[in-house]
Amino acid sequence: MNQVLLFLLLISCPALTFAQAHSASDPNHIAKDVEQRFRACPRREVVARFKRRFHKAVWQKQAWGPPSDVIADVRPNDSILYPYVLTVEFNLSISMGPERESKTESESDTELSQSSLLVYLGAATSRNRNVYLIGKDSIRLKTREILTKKFSDGTPGQWVERSTWANACWDWIDAQ
């Protein structure tokens, strides 16, 4: 009887491991899940005081996002601990409200628009990417980057590391 139980246990363990390996730890499944999380992120709004117009301080509401044109890509990595690399690229639009005299006025602004100057400069939308390392039991953020704008002389932009925002959903996505 004990031999039969042991035999059944040994047969069922690889099946369990195989089923788990092709669901939660499947890199393609993780990529789709992370991509959906990016698409679900709300836009980030901030009200802040800026010095403008001959150093006169004004209040303004600014917003980034939500992420659009989200693309997740998984590729093999030569690491034993993290055999896959997940890259998520996305756009963030930048919009702002009018300049106000008080913080309260700016907080109540609901109609935010893209600055014509930012549109003219090609800076009304930024291309971003987060790079993750996927391991057997975890996913780890490697870097957050932004694509610098191309120069007028034709020099291509390049990916540079960017700072994080504590209240930006897209900066804190991981495999929960």
N, C-alpha and C positions, 0 to 999 in steps of 0.2 A: 504494500500500500504506500509506504514512504517513498519507494522508488518511483512509483507512478506520479505521485505529487511532485517530486523533484523533477521528473521528466517534463511534466506539464508546465512547471514554473520556468524551466530553462527554455522551453519552446516559446512561451508567451513573452518573456523579457525582450528578446530582439524585436518582436512585433510592436511592443509598447515603445521601445526606443525609436524604431523606424517611424511610427505614427507621430511621435513627438517631434522628431527631427524634420518632418515634412509639414509641420503646422506652425507652431510658435517660433521655431528657430530657422525656418526656411527664409533665406535672405530676400527672395521675391515677395513673400508674404509680409515681411517686415517693411520692405520698401513701399508696398501699397498702403500699409497701415500708416506709416510716417507721412506719406504724401497726402492721405486723407486728413491727417491732423493739421498739416499746413493749410490745406484748403479751408478748414473749419476755424482758423484763427480770426479773431475780430481785428479791426484796425486799432492802432495805438494812438490815443489822443493825449496831448500834453498842453497845459496852459502855462506860459512862462513870460517873464519880463525880459524885453530886449532893448538894448540901447540903439536907437536909430535917429535919423534926422538931426544931425548936429548934436549927438549925444543925449537926445531926449529919450527918456525911457517910455516904452509902450508895452501893453499887454497883448498877447496874441495866442489863439488856439491853433496848434499844428497837429496834423495827423499823418501817419504812415500806414500804408496797407489798406485793406487786408492783402495777404499774398495772392498774386495772380500768376498765371502761366507757370504753374508748379510742375516740375519734372524731377522724378526720382530715378536714379540709375545705380544699379549694383554691379560691381565687378570683383573678380577674385583678387585677393591680396596674398603676398608671399609670407605673411605672418602665420605662425602656428596658433597664437593666442587669438588673433583677429583675422580669420581667413577671408573676410569680405570687406569691401569699402563701399559705403552708401553715400552718394552725392545727391543733394537736393538743391536744385536751382529754382529761384523764384524772383518775381518782380515785386517791388514795393512802390506804389505811387505816393507822392508827397502833396498834401494839400494844406491850406491854411485859411483862417478866418481873417477878417479885417483887423487892423491895428486899433486897439481900444485904450481908453484912459484908465480903466479899472480891471482888476482880475475878475470880478463878478460879471461884468459885461462880456468878457471873453469866454468865461465858462458857459454862458448861456447861448453862445453861437452854435447853430446847427448847420448852417449852410457854409461849408468849407469848399474852396475851389483851388485849382492849381494856379500858381502865380504865372503870369504871362512871361515874366523874366526867366523863371525856371524852365518853362516850356521852350522858350527861345534858346536857352543855353543847353537844352537837352538833358536837364537835371530833374525834370518833374517825375521821373521814374528811375529807380535804381535796380540793377541786377545784383542779386545776392546768391550766396550758396553756403550751405552747411555741409561739412564732411564728417561722416560718422564711421567708426570702426565697429564691425559686427563680429562678436565672438560667439562661442557656443551657448553661453547663458546670458549674454548682455550686449548692449549697444552703448558705445561711448562716443561723445562728441570729440572730434579731433580739432576742428577749426571752424570759425565763422568768417566769411570773406565777402567783400564787395568788389564789383568790377569797376575800376576807375574809367572815366569817360575817355573816349578817343580825342586826341588833340587835332587841331585844325590842319596840322601839317601831315596828317595821315598816320601818325604814330599810334599803334593800337593800344587800347587800355590794358591793364593787367589786374589780376586778382591780388588784393591786399587784405590782410587781416583787419577785421573791424571790431569795435567795442560792442559790448552787449548792453541791452536795455532790460532792466529788471521787470518791466511790465509789458514786454513784447512776447506774445505767445510763441512766435517762431524762433525765439532765442532759447527756449527752454523745453523743446520737444525732445523726448527720448523714448525708449521702449519701456513704457510703464506696465 
